[in-house]
Amino acid sequence: MIQPDKPLRLGIAGVGKIARDEHIPSIGRTGGFVLSATASRNAGVDGVAGFRALDEMLAGAPELEAVALCTPPQVRYDMACAAIAAGKHVLLEKPPGVTLSEVHDLVDRAQAAGVTLYATWHSRHAACVETARLWLEQRTVTDGHITWREDVTHWHPGQDWIWEPGGMGVFDPGINALSILTEILPFAVHLVRSTLEVPENRSQPIAASLAFAGPGGAEIEADFDWRQKGPQTWDIRIETTDGTVTLSQGGSRIAFDDSAPKPGSDQHVTEYDRIYRRFSGLIADGRSDVDLAPFRHVADAFMLADIKPTAPFVE
Ligand code: NAP
């Protein structure tokens, strides 16, 4: 991998929760990029050139080499098209868009423009995911269970976009579990059952119950629920003929059989530090990274859905 001799100038579109909590601190820590501009209607970053829209940022800060799109997914495609057309390397927050077709189109556009397109899956960079992947690589998986239960009112206060078409409801966190699953399993699975609970006053699911089939009769079940009060659960348990591995706390803890969960060795490096290192490496190597497996499973879950109306959601 060729390392650039100086940090690349990066612009962020959408200065919201994830940009503030993770992107901006990681850009400051990892060294491959310098935050040079932002595009956001209602927010900015002290000391950084601020624009109200992406097109204004592309016109007003032509020195930018890369753009990170941290907006909700519904507005990402148009922004990505504009950034690619302007010759910028593009980082997409998860999920990479609102349809599979628009992301395929972005892949073609990035390739034609000779820029890097990086569809990020931050949970794949949690501290124990790679350990689980390596452990499972040589084993025979028999079944597994994902439990991803959190309180939407705590994690997404006032975020209307998650309830609108393309926001994907409970799949906004659930796709993180699927991104880990598709990373650690030594084979591909396909969806065989999907039950979605949709509040009567919303268009997107608040809970999902899924089943996936794999080779040799392996079955993986997933239970996503946004109504969890009290302790929050982000666990993936995979059974093999040779023992069990459990990832907990979103992949930051690991346990084998019934041992106590242990943290990964380098907990001080955050998921987003690893994302920015990878973005830098992809740019240096002239490559893109767009793995649509987690997104495809969500599309399948909507396609195969047995929809159960449920109680209205009131924040
Ligand atoms: P958010 O707080 O709602 O922020 C997104 C920002 O994008 C907004 O503050 C808004 O800033 C801008 N924006 C542009 N067009 C918008 C539109 N049509 N509707 C709403 N906002 C618009 O959302 P977020 O939690 O940061 O999530 C953004 C993306 O990151 C999502 O895809 C999410 O899945 C992903 N993500 C979130 C988290 C998390 O913990 N929240 C974790 C990992 C990944 P202006 O009003 O200033 O334009």
Residues whose N, C-alpha, C, O or C-beta is under 5 A from the ligand:
A	BS01	NAP	G14 V15 G16 K17 I18 A19 S40 R41 N42 A43 C70 T71 P72 P73 V75 E93 K94 P95 W155 Q159 W161 D172
